[in-house]
């Protein structure tokens, strides 16, 4: 895949949270090919631990990870960091839109909501959109 210029993610640090190794590999490889720095976590608890050591520009999380759901992860992230004024944008991804719908995601504080299957290009578009959104004064 040749990266499209409008999907340039150079300098953007993305935290990917998913319990599916294939999803982490596919999305991580594609985002890296566009220039992103990618850190992976297999659940919300691991993601919170990673965030004690790094600052992500955009977070992408599956909503149904073991040990800690994406919703619980976001709630704990906001409580822990006190991110009320300019929170890190978090993109929700789910294969269960009947259980985790866009309304629930929006009410919880997610900035975007994607339903699986998601193409790597679609994910890259959302990452770029969220990064650009946060840079607007």
C-alpha positions, 0 to 999 in steps of 0.5 A, spaced: 500 500 500 502 506 498 500 512 503 496 517 500 499 524 501 493 527 505 494 521 510 500 523 512 501 521 520 508 523 521 509 525 528 503 523 530 503 518 536 497 513 536 496 508 542 492 502 539 488 498 544 485 491 542 485 484 544 486 482 537 493 481 535 491 481 527 488 488 528 494 491 532 498 488 527 494 490 521 492 497 523 499 498 527 503 497 520 499 501 516 499 507 521 506 506 521 507 506 513 504 513 514 509 516 519 505 515 525 509 512 532 504 507 534 504 504 541 499 498 542 496 495 548 491 489 549 486 492 554 484 498 557 489 496 564 495 495 559 493 502 556 493 506 562 499 503 564 503 505 557 500 512 558 504 513 565 510 513 560 508 516 554 503 521 551 499 519 545 496 524 541 490 520 539 488 513 542 484 508 538 480 503 543 476 497 541 470 497 546 470 490 548 477 488 551 478 483 556 479 486 563 477 493 562 472 495 557 474 501 552 468 505 556 471 503 563 478 505 560 476 512 557 472 513 564 478 512 568 483 516 563 479 522 564 478 521 572 486 520 572 488 525 568 483 530 569 482 531 562 476 536 562 479 542 558 483 539 552 482 531 553 486 526 548 481 524 543 479 517 543 476 513 537 471 508 539 471 501 535 466 496 536 464 489 532 458 490 537 454 496 535 447 494 538 451 493 545 456 499 544 452 504 540 454 511 537 450 515 542 453 511 548 460 512 545 458 520 545 455 520 552 462 517 554 466 522 551 469 518 545 470 523 539 469 518 533 465 511 533 467 506 528 464 499 526 468 493 525 470 491 520 474 498 519 479 499 513 486 501 515 485 507 511 478 509 514 482 508 521 488 513 518 483 518 516 479 518 523 486 519 526 488 525 522 481 528 523 482 527 530 489 530 531 487 536 526 481 537 530 485 538 537 490 543 533 485 548 532 485 554 537 
